[in-house]
């Protein structure tokens, strides 16, 4: 499971960096890399979203385990 968690964390970081670039410089890195391939760009966004949900699950699992 640690491999899935690390992959999810990497994609979440990619998403966070992309949003930071959009907020600071109005520059979308994902769009620049996959600009001509709309389906691939959407797939990256979907993967980042799913990985964010995985990280939320990990956060609450660790919080719950820490209480016992």
NORMOHU-V252336 format. One record per residue. RES is the residue in three letters. SS is DSSP state (a for helix, b for strand, c for the rest). Layout:
BEGIN
RES;SS
RES;SS
END
This chain:
BEGIN
UNK;c
UNK;a
UNK;a
UNK;a
UNK;a
UNK;a
UNK;a
UNK;a
UNK;a
UNK;a
UNK;a
UNK;a
UNK;a
UNK;a
UNK;a
UNK;a
UNK;a
UNK;a
UNK;a
UNK;a
UNK;a
UNK;a
UNK;a
UNK;a
UNK;a
UNK;c
UNK;c
UNK;c
UNK;a
UNK;a
UNK;a
UNK;a
UNK;a
UNK;a
UNK;c
UNK;c
UNK;c
UNK;a
UNK;a
UNK;a
UNK;a
UNK;a
UNK;a
UNK;a
UNK;a
UNK;a
UNK;a
UNK;a
UNK;a
UNK;a
UNK;a
UNK;a
UNK;a
UNK;a
UNK;a
UNK;a
UNK;a
UNK;a
UNK;a
UNK;a
UNK;a
UNK;a
UNK;a
UNK;a
UNK;a
UNK;a
UNK;a
UNK;c
END
